[in-house]
Structures are given as C-alpha cells and as structure tokens.
C-alpha cells in the first residue's frame, strides 16, 4: 500500500488524469450503448415461470405492454355511458390509437369491451397495448399517451392511467436525492475538519468513483440481467461508503500533519495504515454482496455484481486518487487555526478530548447497565421483523397523487380489487377432451372461494395452448390472493387434471412473486450462513481472536433484524409512509431481504474493523484490555460518528427519489447504520469487551500457529507517535493476556488519561 500511495503522490497529475479518463470513457461508452435493464423475477423451474414460457411459446409474448386508461364520472346521475362522456372518451381513445408506439386500443364502447364498464356505470377503462414491452418503450411515447388521455378531463370527468409503461412517466431522477445527500455530507465534513479543501476531497473522490461505476453498470446491463434499480442502489452504496472511506484516510492524514510529517509522507502513511483498513472493509462489503451469487438467481446476480463494482471502484479511488489530491492541497488539509497552532507550538499528537473521552470513560464505569440498555433498544426495534410479509408491491402502493395510484384505486372501487392483478392459468391442449376439461375447469373456478370472475378459455392459433384469466376478489398483494394461488395449485387444479392430459400452470403477478419469495426463503439460511462465516474468518485472521468474530456476527444479525423492524413498521404497517410520500402500506419486496442482508452485513463490518483495529493495536502495545477498549473507543468514536452521520444523510436523501424500492433500501440502510454506530459499536461492543476482559483476545495456541498472519492497520512508528502513547510500556513476554504489568501510579494515571483530557 505504501508503494502505491508513494507512486500516486509523486505522479499526482497522472493519477488524477487516469481517473478522469476512466470516468469520461465509461460515461461516453454508456451513452452510446444506452441502458438495457430488465426486472425479470421469473425463476426457472417454478410454476409461474412455466406459465410464462407457455404463454411466450403459444402466444408470442401476448404482444407489447398492456396499460389502462380509466375514467370516472362524479356528481349525481353521472354515467360513463352518457353521450357527451362517450363522445369525449371515444375521441381521446382514437387519438391514442393513432400514436406510433400504440398497437391497439380496446374501448368499453366496442362490443368486445362491454365488461369494461362497472356495474354502477360510473367507471370504465380501456386497454392500451403498446408495440413493445415496457423495458423497450421510450418514456416520451408513454408521456404522449398520458397527455392525450388527460386532455379529455373536465368537470365531473376524471381520467387516470395505470400500467408499467405509464409508470415510466412517474419515475423520478435520483439527482435531487444525490444533491441533498452530498450537501449534508459536505456540511458534516466541514464541521469535522474546519477546512474547505479537506472537506471537498472525500466528496470529489466519491463522485468520480461512483460516476465511473454508474456508467459501468449501464454497460453491464448489455451483457447480463440487471434490475432497473441497480444503478441507483449502486449510487446509494457508493456515495455512502466512498465518502466514509475517504473520511477515514483524510483523518489519518491530518493527524500526520499535526505530528509534523511532510505532506507527501503524511499521505503515504495514511494510505499505508488506514488505507489497508479501507481495503479490508471494502473486501468484506464485496464478499457480502457477492454472496448473492450462491442463490443462483439471474435477477440478483446482476444486482450483486453491479453493487460490488461500485464498492471496488470507491476503494480504488480512496487509495489512489485521494492521496494524489491530498498532496495537491498540501497543508490546507488543516484549518487555518490548526496551521497557525502548528507553526507557533510545533508538532503535537492529536489526543482525544471532550465528549469522546468522557463517553469512553463512562462506558468503562457502567458496562453492564449500558449493555443492557443497548440490548433492550435493539430487541424492541427488531420485534416487527417477526411480522415480515413478502409479497407484491404494485402501483397501489404509489403515492396518492400519482395517476397510476388513482387509476389503481378507481379500478378497485369499480370492478373489485382483484382486477389489478389477475391470475393466468395456462396449459397445453392435446385434443377435444382437454378442451372439455378446460370448460369444466372454468365452471369449477367460478364457484371456488376467493374467485371473483373467470374468463372463457383463449386458444392460440395453433390450438395447442390455452389460458384462462382468473380475477380474485382480493388485492394482488393481499395474503388472501396468495392463499388462493395455493388453493388452486394444491386442490382445484389436481382434481381437474385427474381425468385429462392437462397440466395447468398458475401464473400472474402474485404467483410470480410468491414463487420468487419461496425460492429466496428456502435459500436464505445458506446465504446468511455463508456471509457470516466468511466475515468471521476474515476477522479471525485479522484480530487473532475467537471472541471478536463471534461478537461481530451477533451484532450484524442484530443490526439487520432491527433495520428490518423499522422497514416493516414504515412500509408494511404504514407508519408514516404516506406522510413521507412513500405511498400506501404494503408487503415487502421478496428480493429485499437478500440484498439488504448483503449490504448491511458489509457495512456493519466496516465500523467493526475501524473500531476494533485501534483497540487491537493498543492491546498488542500494553496487554491491558480496559485501556485498549477505552483508548480505542475514545480515539475512533468521533470519526465513526461523523462517518455514520454522513452515511445516514446520504441514505435518507434517497427517500426523495420517489422510488419505493430505493426508499426501502435508503431507510433500512440509514436505520442499520444509525443503530450500528450509535448503539452497537459505541455502546454495546465496548461494554461487552469491558465485561469479557482478556477473554476478548483468546485464541487457542494450536489455531494461532496454523492461521496466517495479516495486519489490517499496522501501527505507525513510535518515533512520530509522540505524547503519552510514546511512553506506554510493552507487555512482558511472559505476562498473561489479562495481566496488568504496570505499577499502581502508572495504572492510576492511565485510568485518568483519556477521561481527564475531556474535562
């Protein structure tokens, strides 16, 4: 690391130009290639996946994306069959049908659309079929449909639109969220450093690396399945960890300057020490993210690789671009007051003072009480996790002001909630007997509990494939609809297939999400076990301790559980979701647990590494566990808290993106980081380590001999450490791990050492 930092410092112009070239080249290539995202939730081998394959083979994908135009008449005596309403909407639908991107429009005023008028005659809808699927429809084409339909609105006539393509017109850019998050981060950095130049460097480094990664994700979508939210998720993670990693390195660089080191040497040492911890922390995040690959789901593979690419580039920028920029700004990494003090009084070590020192001493005095309080907080917040319901999140969960949400509600009120998510029953047909069996199945389905209506069987041109559309009497995302899917698969369909060659597959939105969730839940224990196991192995190698990895695993599980409790309360129970502009309450996306476990485990490990590595350094130096925990907490808590505030601000800012899934990620990550930094790492972890004493660092001798030795953050040379730490004696060679080898006066001095500076 030192050699890499030295090269970047000596060739700073070239290092900066190489990064700018990478950013410009990737952005240009992405602009030329264009985006090709795909939200493919189908899992090979599932029943809903088989239903989709049968439809694609027999009906050639059923054409393009199908959306709806819904209108509703208000006032006494209003009816969609009134002459003026029919004339207005027929004209609007005709204009929509003439648009280049539209293949056909099915109007309720035509003979084939008679069922598209509600029983009370106040609501009707038309089906608009585009020439392409939603992923291939230009947003401008969808907007023309919206504008044409909305032009028909008048007093007493409400017109709304729904569907996947229409949803494209409501997608908001993440730029507002990014600007807000970066602005807050800039304020926190300036308050922490007091130097405008030093505050700008972490943000500049993160922007360059995240911008390059964003373009890389666009290109990645050309060669594999990448979800449309992957770039925004990568940006969210990249900005958070990128600014944080740079913050840690800049903090160590500033300490070197205050000790009197030349600018170039301070930058090199910062990368050689803290930079190694950054690489280690980034590696843990990538390992956790790439753990999704063991699930063997193409939808998640793209998300895992995209997010990992972002983390890799942020780490690379932190240890190459950042030292070049640090050498460029020179002593301006310090504030004017700090530079003036350095010139007047000479070099001096930066000792922990104020609240950080007093808090470290307070935790040392009351570990049991504070540890119990931390456990109580985490347990209470984790309780809602037991009510977690994975299911369909659809346009009924959009903000109340969205046209897609209003169209969804109008259809549910006029035709029943199930019309927004019908089930599709598909089968191959081999003869007249199968046709008769399908007719009998339709009759049986109409009398089945939970079914509102059933369409006649529709046959492909070849006559070898047919499907029935089943409209439930409950909403797509409700548990009742999921129960209906199970009832059809377990009871109704086996009975219908008994006397025929039919093999009916149940598809549709709810069935697809249920199958996806079932696959994920089945593989989740293996996934979590692998992620925890790899993380524990890395910590075992780094800290030569059995207790440290085990505590980290428990803390990570606690952070994940509590963060999910917050997500369930806000998104599933609806506590404040409408107030925050996040739409109505609904189930949690099936893929969210896997992605969140990956990201949260990685981010939780970051603070564990930065906190415990300083404690471990002090333990190796003194053999005194109490001092190691106290000094480690006092010297790292301020920078960890600053990093946490930055990351929380960035994550919460993404609530402004207008995307429900990204808002879930943002709130879950913000909650996890807040609990991890302010409850676990600065409260529960040091409290437990005080109570366990020397057992924290226990490792069987045989295992110690077998394990390779790695160093996350090697201590700086004692020649420049200065201050009280330069006089700290090393452990006696024959001292036990828990034995304090200092005299009474020295023990008393060290007990007051950290706390006394804060007074």
C-alpha positions in Angstrom: 0.0 0.0 0.0 2.8 2.4 0.8 4.4 1.9 -2.6 1.1 2.5 -4.3 0.5 5.7 -2.3 4.0 6.9 -3.0 3.6 6.5 -6.7 0.2 8.3 -6.7 1.7 11.2 -4.7 4.8 11.5 -6.9 2.7 11.3 -10.1 -0.4 13.1 -8.8 -1.2 14.7 -12.1 -1.1 11.4 -14.0 -3.2 9.7 -11.2 -5.9 12.3 -11.5 -5.9 12.3 -15.3 -6.2 8.5 -15.4 -9.3 8.6 -13.2 -10.8 11.4 -15.2 -10.1 9.4 -18.4 -11.8 6.4 -16.9 -14.8 8.4 -15.9 -15.1 10.1 -19.3 -14.5 6.9 -21.3 -17.0 4.9 -19.3 -19.6 7.6 -19.5 -19.2 8.0 -23.2 -19.5 4.3 -23.8 -22.6 4.1 -21.6 -24.2 7.0 -23.5 -23.5 5.3 -26.9 -24.7 1.8 -25.7 -27.8 3.0 -23.9 -29.5 1.2 -20.9 -30.9 -2.3 -21.1 -32.2 -3.0 -17.7 -34.6 -5.9 -17.0 -36.7 -6.7 -14.0 -37.0 -10.4 -14.6 -38.4 -12.0 -11.5 -39.1 -15.3 -13.2 -37.2 -18.3 -11.7 -36.6 -21.3 -13.9 -38.3 -24.4 -12.6 -41.1 -22.6 -10.8 -44.8 -23.0 -11.8 -45.2 -19.3 -12.6 -42.1 -19.5 -14.8 -43.5 -22.4 -16.7 -46.7 -20.4 -17.2 -44.8 -17.6 -18.7 -42.9 -19.9 -21.0 -46.1 -21.5 -22.3 -47.6 -18.0 -23.0 -44.5 -16.9 -24.8 -44.4 -20.0 -26.9 -48.1 -20.2 -27.7 -49.0 -16.5 -27.9 -45.6 -14.9 -28.8 -45.4 -12.9 -25.6 -49.0 -11.6 -26.0 -47.7 -8.6 -27.9 -46.5 -5.5 -26.2 -47.1 -3.9 -22.8 -50.7 -3.6 -21.8 -51.8 -0.5 -19.9 -55.1 1.1 -19.0 -57.0 4.4 -19.3 -59.6 4.7 -16.6 -62.3 7.3 -16.3 -64.8 8.0 -13.7 -67.9 10.3 -13.6 -68.7 12.3 -10.5 -71.9 14.0 -9.4 -75.5 12.8 -9.2 -76.7 10.9 -12.2 -73.3 10.8 -13.8 -72.6 7.9 -16.1 -69.8 6.8 -18.4 -72.5 5.9 -21.0 -73.7 9.5 -21.2 -73.5 10.8 -24.8 -71.1 13.6 -24.0 -68.8 11.4 -22.0 -68.8 8.7 -24.6 -68.1 11.2 -27.4 -65.2 12.8 -25.4 -63.5 9.5 -24.5 -64.0 7.9 -27.9 -62.2 10.8 -29.5 -59.4 10.6 -26.9 -59.0 6.9 -27.4 -58.9 7.3 -31.2 -56.1 9.8 -30.8 -54.2 7.4 -28.6 -54.7 4.6 -31.1 -53.1 6.8 -33.8 -49.9 7.3 -31.8 -46.9 5.5 -33.4 -46.0 3.5 -30.2 -49.5 2.1 -29.7 -50.5 -1.1 -31.4 -54.2 -1.2 -30.4 -56.9 0.2 -28.0 -59.8 -1.8 -26.7 -62.6 0.5 -25.8 -65.5 -0.3 -23.4 -67.8 1.3 -26.1 -66.9 -1.5 -28.5 -68.6 -4.9 -28.5 -65.6 -6.7 -27.1 -65.2 -4.3 -24.3 -68.6 -4.5 -22.7 -67.2 -6.0 -19.5 -65.0 -2.9 -19.0 -67.8 -0.8 -17.6 -68.6 -1.1 -13.8 -72.0 -2.2 -12.6 -72.9 1.3 -11.3 -72.0 2.8 -14.7 -69.6 5.4 -13.2 -66.3 3.8 -14.0 -64.9 2.4 -17.3 -61.5 1.6 -18.7 -59.8 1.0 -22.0 -56.9 -1.3 -22.6 -53.9 0.3 -24.5 -51.5 -2.2 -26.0 -48.1 -0.8 -27.0 -46.0 -2.3 -29.8 -43.1 -3.1 -27.4 -42.7 -4.4 -23.9 -42.3 -1.8 -21.1 -38.5 -2.1 -21.0 -38.3 -1.1 -24.7 -40.8 1.8 -24.6 -39.4 5.3 -24.7 -40.6 7.4 -21.9 -41.7 10.2 -24.3 -44.0 7.7 -26.1 -45.7 6.8 -22.8 -45.9 10.5 -21.9 -47.8 11.2 -25.1 -50.4 8.6 -24.1 -50.8 10.3 -20.7 -51.1 13.8 -22.2 -53.7 12.7 -24.8 -55.8 11.0 -22.2 -55.5 13.7 -19.6 -56.6 16.3 -22.2 -60.1 14.7 -22.0 -60.6 15.6 -18.4 -63.3 18.1 -17.4 -65.5 19.0 -14.5 -67.2 15.8 -13.5 -65.0 13.6 -15.6 -61.8 12.2 -14.0 -59.2 10.4 -16.3 -56.3 8.4 -14.8 -53.8 5.9 -16.3 -52.2 2.8 -15.0 -49.7 0.2 -16.1 -46.0 -0.5 -16.3 -45.3 1.8 -19.3 -47.3 4.6 -17.8 -45.3 4.2 -14.6 -42.2 5.3 -16.6 -43.6 8.8 -16.7 -43.7 8.9 -12.9 -40.2 7.7 -12.3 -38.1 10.4 -10.6 -34.5 11.1 -11.1 -32.1 10.4 -8.2 -30.4 13.7 -8.8 -32.3 15.5 -6.1 -31.5 12.8 -3.6 -27.9 12.8 -4.5 -27.6 16.6 -4.2 -29.3 16.7 -0.8 -27.1 13.8 0.5 -23.9 15.3 -0.8 -24.8 18.7 0.6 -25.4 17.3 4.1 -22.2 15.3 3.8 -20.3 18.5 2.9 -21.6 20.3 6.0 -20.6 17.4 8.3 -17.2 17.2 6.8 -16.6 20.9 7.1 -17.6 20.8 10.8 -15.3 17.8 11.4 -12.3 19.2 9.6 -12.7 23.0 9.6 -11.0 23.0 6.2 -12.9 23.6 2.9 -10.2 21.8 0.9 -10.2 18.8 3.2 -14.0 18.6 3.2 -14.1 18.6 -0.6 -11.7 15.7 -1.2 -13.9 12.9 0.1 -16.9 14.1 -1.9 -14.8 14.6 -5.1 -13.3 11.1 -4.7 -16.7 9.5 -4.2 -18.3 11.4 -7.1 -15.6 10.3 -9.5 -15.7 6.6 -8.5 -19.5 6.4 -8.3 -19.8 8.2 -11.7 -17.5 5.7 -13.2 -19.3 2.8 -11.6 -22.7 4.1 -12.7 -21.6 4.1 -16.3 -20.1 0.6 -15.8 -23.4 -0.7 -14.5 -25.1 0.7 -17.6 -22.7 -1.3 -19.8 -23.1 -4.4 -17.6 -26.8 -4.4 -18.4 -25.9 -5.1 -22.0 -24.4 -8.5 -21.2 -26.5 -9.7 -18.3 -29.8 -9.2 -16.4 -29.5 -6.0 -14.3 -32.5 -4.6 -12.5 -33.5 -1.1 -13.2 -32.9 0.0 -9.6 -29.3 -1.4 -9.6 -27.7 1.9 -10.7 -29.5 3.9 -8.1 -28.7 1.2 -5.4 -25.0 1.3 -6.5 -25.0 5.1 -6.3 -26.6 4.9 -2.8 -24.0 2.5 -1.5 -21.1 4.1 -3.4 -21.7 7.6 -2.1 -22.1 6.3 1.4 -19.0 4.1 1.6 -17.0 6.3 -0.7 -17.3 9.4 1.4 -16.8 7.4 4.6 -13.6 5.6 3.4 -12.1 8.9 2.2 -13.0 10.4 5.6 -11.0 7.8 7.5 -8.0 8.3 5.3 -8.1 12.1 5.4 -8.5 12.0 9.2 -5.3 9.9 9.5 -3.5 12.2 7.0 -4.4 15.2 9.2 -3.1 13.5 12.2 0.2 13.0 10.4 0.4 16.7 9.5 -0.2 17.7 13.1 2.7 15.5 14.2 4.9 17.4 11.9 5.2 15.0 9.0 5.7 16.4 5.5 2.6 16.4 3.3 3.8 13.6 1.0 4.9 11.4 3.9 1.6 12.0 5.8 -0.4 11.0 2.7 1.7 7.9 2.2 1.4 6.8 5.8 -2.4 7.5 5.8 -2.8 5.1 2.9 -0.3 2.6 4.3 -2.2 2.4 7.6 -5.9 3.4 7.3 -5.9 2.6 3.6 -5.3 -1.0 4.4 -8.3 -1.0 6.7 -10.3 0.6 3.9 -9.3 -2.2 1.5 -10.2 -4.8 4.2 -13.6 -3.2 4.9 -14.4 -2.9 1.2 -13.5 -6.5 0.7 -15.9 -7.5 3.4 -18.7 -5.5 1.7 -17.9 -7.1 -1.7 -17.9 -10.6 -0.2 -21.2 -10.0 1.4 -22.7 -8.7 -1.8 -21.2 -11.4 -4.0 -22.7 -13.9 -1.5 -25.9 -13.4 -3.5 -24.4 -15.4 -6.3 -24.8 -18.6 -4.4 -28.6 -18.2 -4.7 -28.2 -18.7 -8.5 -30.9 -16.2 -9.4 -30.1 -14.2 -12.5 -32.1 -11.2 -11.2 -29.9 -11.0 -8.1 -26.6 -11.8 -9.9 -26.8 -8.5 -11.8 -27.5 -6.5 -8.6 -24.7 -8.2 -6.7 -22.1 -7.6 -9.4 -23.3 -4.0 -10.0 -23.1 -3.1 -6.3 -19.7 -4.8 -5.9 -18.3 -3.0 -8.9 -19.3 0.3 -7.2 -17.6 -0.7 -3.9 -14.4 -1.8 -5.7 -14.1 1.5 -7.6 -14.7 3.6 -4.4 -12.0 1.6 -2.6 -9.6 2.0 -5.6 -10.3 5.8 -5.7 -9.7 6.1 -1.9 -6.2 4.6 -2.1 -5.1 6.1 -5.4 -7.0 9.3 -6.3 -7.3 10.6 -2.8 -3.5 10.6 -1.9 -2.8 12.4 -5.1 -5.4 15.1 -4.2 -4.1 15.3 -0.6 -0.6 16.0 -1.9 -2.1 18.6 -4.2 -3.8 20.7 -1.5 -0.7 20.4 0.8 -1.1 21.8 4.3 -4.6 23.2 3.5 -5.9 19.8 4.8 -5.6 21.6 8.1 -7.8 24.5 9.0 -6.2 28.0 9.3 -6.3 27.8 13.1 -4.6 24.3 13.1 -1.9 25.6 10.7 -1.3 28.6 12.9 -1.1 26.5 16.0 1.3 24.1 14.3 3.6 27.0 13.3 3.6 28.6 16.7 3.8 25.5 19.0 5.3 22.8 16.8 4.1 19.2 16.2 2.0 17.6 18.8 -0.1 14.4 18.8 -3.9 14.8 18.4 -5.3 13.4 21.7 -9.0 12.5 22.2 -10.7 15.2 24.3 -14.2 16.4 25.1 -17.3 14.2 24.7 -15.4 11.2 23.1 -13.0 10.9 26.0 -15.8 11.3 28.7 -18.0 8.8 26.9 -15.2 6.2 26.8 -14.7 6.6 30.5 -18.4 6.5 31.2 -18.8 3.2 29.3 -15.9 1.8 31.2 -17.5 2.6 34.5 -21.0 1.3 33.7 -20.7 -1.5 31.1 -23.5 -3.8 32.5 -26.1 -1.0 32.7 -25.3 0.4 29.2 -25.0 -3.0 27.7 -28.5 -4.0 28.9 -30.0 -0.7 27.6 -28.4 -1.3 24.2 -29.8 -4.8 24.1 -33.3 -3.6 25.0 -33.3 -0.9 22.3 -32.2 -3.4 19.6 -34.8 -6.0 20.8 -37.7 -3.6 20.7 -36.9 -2.4 17.2 -36.5 -5.9 16.0 -39.9 -7.1 17.1 -41.8 -6.0 13.9 -39.4 -8.3 11.9 -41.4 -11.3 13.1 -44.4 -9.9 11.1 -42.4 -9.6 7.9 -44.6 -10.4 4.9 -43.0 -10.8 1.5 -45.2 -10.1 -1.5 -46.3 -8.0 -4.4 -45.7 -4.3 -4.2 -47.6 -2.7 -7.1 -49.0 0.7 -8.2 -51.5 0.6 -5.4 -48.5 1.4 -3.1 -47.6 4.5 -5.1 -48.1 8.0 -3.6 -51.7 9.1 -3.5 -51.1 11.9 -6.0 -49.8 9.6 -8.7 -52.1 8.9 -11.7 -51.1 5.2 -11.5 -52.2 5.0 -7.9 -55.5 6.8 -8.7 -56.2 4.5 -11.7 -55.5 1.5 -9.4 -58.0 2.8 -6.8 -60.6 3.6 -9.4 -60.4 0.1 -10.9 -60.5 -1.5 -7.4 -63.6 0.6 -6.4 -65.4 0.0 -9.7 -64.5 -3.6 -10.5 -63.1 -5.1 -7.3 -59.5 -5.2 -6.1 -58.6 -8.4 -8.0 -58.8 -6.7 -11.4 -55.5 -5.1 -10.7 -53.7 -8.4 -10.5 -55.5 -11.3 -12.3 -54.1 -14.8 -12.3 -53.3 -16.6 -15.6 -53.9 -20.3 -15.8 -52.1 -21.8 -18.8 -51.9 -25.3 -20.2 -51.1 -27.2 -23.3 -54.1 -28.7 -25.1 -53.9 -32.0 -27.0 -57.5 -32.7 -28.1 -61.2 -32.2 -27.6 -61.0 -33.9 -24.2 -58.7 -31.3 -23.0 -61.0 -28.5 -24.3 -63.9 -30.0 -22.4 -61.8 -30.3 -19.3 -60.9 -26.6 -19.6 -64.5 -25.7 -19.9 -65.3 -27.8 -16.8 -62.4 -26.1 -15.0 -63.8 -22.7 -15.8 -67.1 -23.7 -14.2 -65.3 -25.1 -11.1 -63.3 -21.9 -10.8 -66.3 -19.7 -10.8 -67.6 -21.4 -7.6 -64.1 -21.5 -5.9 -63.7 -19.5 -2.8 -61.7 -16.3 -3.4 -62.5 -16.1 -7.2 -64.5 -13.0 -8.4 -64.7 -14.0 -12.1 -63.2 -16.2 -14.8 -62.8 -15.5 -18.5 -63.6 -18.1 -21.2 -60.6 -20.1 -22.4 -58.5 -18.3 -25.0 -56.7 -20.6 -27.5 -53.5 -19.9 -29.5 -53.6 -20.0 -33.3 -52.1 -23.5 -33.2 -54.8 -24.7 -30.9 -52.1 -26.3 -28.7 -52.0 -23.7 -25.9 -54.8 -22.1 -23.9 -55.2 -19.8 -20.9 -57.9 -18.6 -18.6 -57.9 -15.3 -16.7 -59.0 -15.6 -13.1 -59.8 -12.4 -11.2 -59.5 -12.8 -7.4 -61.9 -11.0 -5.1 -58.9 -9.6 -3.1 -56.0 -7.3 -4.0 -52.8 -8.7 -5.7 -50.6 -8.0 -2.6 -53.0 -9.4 0.0 -52.5 -12.7 1.8 -55.9 -13.9 0.6 -54.7 -13.8 -3.0 -51.6 -15.8 -2.1 -53.9 -18.3 -0.3 -56.0 -18.5 -3.5 -52.9 -19.4 -5.5 -52.0 -22.2 -3.0 -55.7 -23.4 -3.1 -55.7 -23.6 -6.9 -52.3 -25.4 -7.1 -53.0 -27.9 -4.2 -56.7 -28.7 -4.5 -58.6 -27.3 -7.5 -56.2 -28.0 -10.4 -55.1 -31.5 -9.4 -58.8 -32.6 -9.4 -59.3 -31.0 -12.9 -56.2 -32.7 -14.3 -57.0 -36.1 -13.0 -59.2 -37.2 -15.9 -57.4 -35.3 -18.7 -53.9 -34.7 -20.1 -54.0 -31.1 -18.9 -51.0 -29.8 -16.9 -52.2 -26.3 -15.8 -49.7 -23.8 -14.5 -50.7 -20.8 -12.4 -49.0 -17.5 -13.4 -49.6 -13.8 -12.9 -48.1 -11.2 -10.7 -49.0 -12.6 -7.3 -48.0 -16.2 -8.3 -44.6 -15.0 -9.7 -43.8 -13.0 -6.6 -44.9 -15.9 -4.3 -42.7 -18.3 -6.2 -39.8 -15.9 -6.1 -40.2 -15.3 -2.3 -40.4 -19.1 -1.7 -37.1 -19.7 -3.5 -35.4 -16.9 -1.6 -36.7 -18.0 1.8 -35.6 -21.6 1.2 -32.0 -20.5 0.3 -31.8 -17.6 2.9 -30.3 -19.8 5.7 -27.5 -21.0 3.4 -26.9 -17.5 2.2 -26.7 -15.9 5.7 -24.5 -18.7 6.9 -22.0 -18.3 4.1 -21.9 -14.5 4.6 -21.5 -14.7 8.4 -18.9 -17.5 8.1 -16.7 -15.6 5.6 -16.9 -12.5 7.7 -15.9 -14.4 10.8 -13.0 -16.0 9.1 -11.7 -12.6 7.9 -12.0 -11.1 11.4 -10.4 -14.2 13.0 -7.3 -13.8 10.7 -7.2 -10.0 11.4 -7.6 -9.9 15.1 -6.3 -13.4 16.2 -9.3 -13.8 18.4 -12.3 -16.1 18.6 -14.5 -13.7 20.6 -14.2 -10.7 18.2 -15.7 -12.6 15.2 -18.5 -14.2 17.2 -19.5 -10.8 18.7 -19.4 -9.2 15.3 -21.7 -11.9 13.9 -24.2 -11.4 16.6 -24.0 -7.6 16.2 -24.6 -7.9 12.5 -27.6 -10.1 12.9 -28.9 -7.6 15.5 -28.4 -4.6 13.1 -30.2 -6.5 10.3 -33.1 -7.5 12.4 -33.6 -4.1 13.9 -33.3 -2.4 10.5 -36.0 -4.7 9.1 -38.2 -3.9 12.0 -38.1 -0.3 11.0 -38.8 -1.2 7.4 -41.8 -3.3 8.4 -43.2 -0.6 10.6 -42.9 2.1 7.9 -43.7 0.2 4.7 -45.7 -2.8 5.7 -47.7 -1.3 8.6 -47.7 2.1 7.0 -46.5 4.1 10.0 -45.8 7.5 8.3 -45.4 6.1 4.8 -48.0 8.4 3.2 -46.6 11.3 5.2 -43.1 10.7 3.8 -44.5 10.4 0.3 -43.8 6.7 0.1 -47.3 5.6 -0.8 -49.7 3.2 1.0 -48.7 0.3 3.2 -48.0 -3.0 1.5 -45.8 -6.1 1.7 -42.0 -6.1 1.5 -40.4 -6.9 -1.9 -39.3 -10.6 -2.0 -35.7 -9.7 -3.1 -35.2 -7.1 -0.4 -34.1 -9.4 2.5 -31.3 -10.9 0.4 -30.0 -7.6 -0.9 -30.3 -5.9 2.5 -28.6 -8.7 4.3 -25.7 -8.5 1.9 -25.3 -4.7 2.2 -26.0 -4.4 5.9 -23.5 -7.2 6.8 -20.9 -5.5 4.7 -21.5 -2.0 6.1 -21.7 -3.3 9.7 -18.3 -4.9 9.3 -16.8 -1.5 8.4 -17.3 0.1 11.8 -16.2 -3.2 13.5 -12.9 -3.1 11.6 -12.2 0.6 12.3 -13.1 0.4 16.0 -11.6 -3.0 16.9 -8.4 -2.5 14.9 -7.5 0.5 17.1 -8.3 -1.5 20.2 -6.2 -4.4 19.0 -3.3 -2.1 18.3 -3.5 -0.8 21.9 -3.9 -4.4 23.3 -0.7 -5.5 21.5 1.0 -2.5 22.9 0.0 -2.8 26.5 -1.8 -6.1 27.2 -4.3 -4.1 29.2 -7.9 -4.8 27.9 -9.5 -2.0 29.8 -7.1 0.6 28.4 -7.3 -0.9 24.9 -11.1 -0.6 24.9 -11.1 2.8 26.4 -8.4 4.3 24.2 -9.8 2.6 21.1 -13.3 3.9 21.7 -12.1 7.4 22.6 -9.9 7.7 19.5 -12.3 6.3 17.0 -15.8 7.2 18.2 -15.7 10.8 16.8 -14.7 9.8 13.3 -17.1 6.8 13.3 -19.9 9.0 14.4 -19.1 11.6 11.7 -18.9 8.8 9.1 -22.2 7.5 10.3 -23.9 10.9 10.1 -22.7 11.2 6.6 -23.8 7.8 5.5 -27.2 8.2 7.2 -27.7 11.5 5.5 -26.9 10.0 2.1 -29.2 7.1 2.6 -32.1 9.1 3.9 -31.8 11.5 1.0 -32.7 8.7 -1.4 -36.2 8.7 0.1 -36.6 11.7 -2.2 -36.0 9.6 -5.3 -39.7 8.7 -5.5 -38.9 5.0 -5.9 -40.5 2.8 -3.3 -37.8 0.1 -3.6 -34.9 2.6 -3.3 -36.7 4.3 -0.4 -36.9 0.9 1.3 -33.1 0.5 0.8 -32.4 4.0 2.0 -34.4 3.8 5.2 -33.2 0.3 6.0 -29.6 1.2 5.5 -29.9 4.5 7.4 -31.6 2.7 10.3 -28.9 0.0 10.3 -26.0 2.4 10.2 -27.5 4.6 12.9 -28.1 1.6 15.2 -24.7 0.1 14.4 -22.7 3.3 15.0 -24.6 4.8 17.9 -25.9 1.7 19.8 -23.7 -1.2 18.9 -20.2 0.0 18.1 -20.0 2.9 20.6 -22.1 1.3 23.3 -22.7 -2.5 23.3 -19.4 -3.6 21.8 -17.2 -1.7 24.2 -19.5 -2.6 27.1 -19.2 -6.3 26.3 -15.5 -6.1 25.8 -15.1 -4.5 29.2 -17.1 -7.3 30.8 -15.2 -10.1 29.0 -11.7 -8.7 29.8 -8.8 -10.6 28.4 -11.1 -13.3 27.0 -11.8 -10.9 24.1 -8.4 -11.8 22.7 -8.3 -15.5 23.4 -7.2 -17.8 20.6 -6.1 -21.5 21.0 -2.4 -21.8 20.6 -2.6 -24.5 18.0 -5.0 -22.5 15.9 -2.7 -19.4 16.4 0.2 -21.4 14.9 -1.9 -22.6 11.9 -3.5 -19.3 10.9 -1.7 -17.0 8.5 -0.9 -13.5 9.9 -2.4 -10.5 8.3 -2.4 -6.9 9.5 -5.4 -4.6 8.8 -4.0 -1.4 10.0 -0.3 -1.6 11.2 0.6 0.9 14.0 2.6 3.9 13.0 6.2 4.1 14.1 6.7 5.2 17.6 9.2 7.8 16.5 6.4 10.0 15.4 3.6 8.9 17.7 4.5 11.4 20.3 2.8 12.3 23.5 1.6 9.9 26.2 1.5 6.9 23.8 5.3 7.1 23.3 5.8 6.2 26.9 3.4 3.2 27.0 5.4 0.1 28.0 5.1 -3.1 26.0 3.8 -6.3 27.6 6.2 -8.5 29.4 7.0 -11.5 27.3 5.7 -13.9 30.0 2.7 -11.9 31.0 -0.7 -13.4 30.8 -3.2 -11.8 28.4 -5.2 -10.3 31.2 -2.3 -9.4 33.5 -1.7 -5.7 34.1 2.1 -5.3 34.4 2.2 -1.6 35.4 2.8 -0.1 38.8 0.0 1.5 40.8 0.9 5.1 39.9 1.0 4.3 36.2 -2.3 2.4 36.4 -4.0 5.3 38.1 -2.5 7.7 35.5 -3.8 5.7 32.6 -7.3 5.3 34.1 -7.5 9.1 34.2 -5.6 9.5 30.9 -8.4 9.5 28.4 -11.3 10.8 30.6 -9.2 13.6 32.1 -8.5 15.2 28.8 -12.2 15.7 28.2 -12.7 17.8 31.2 
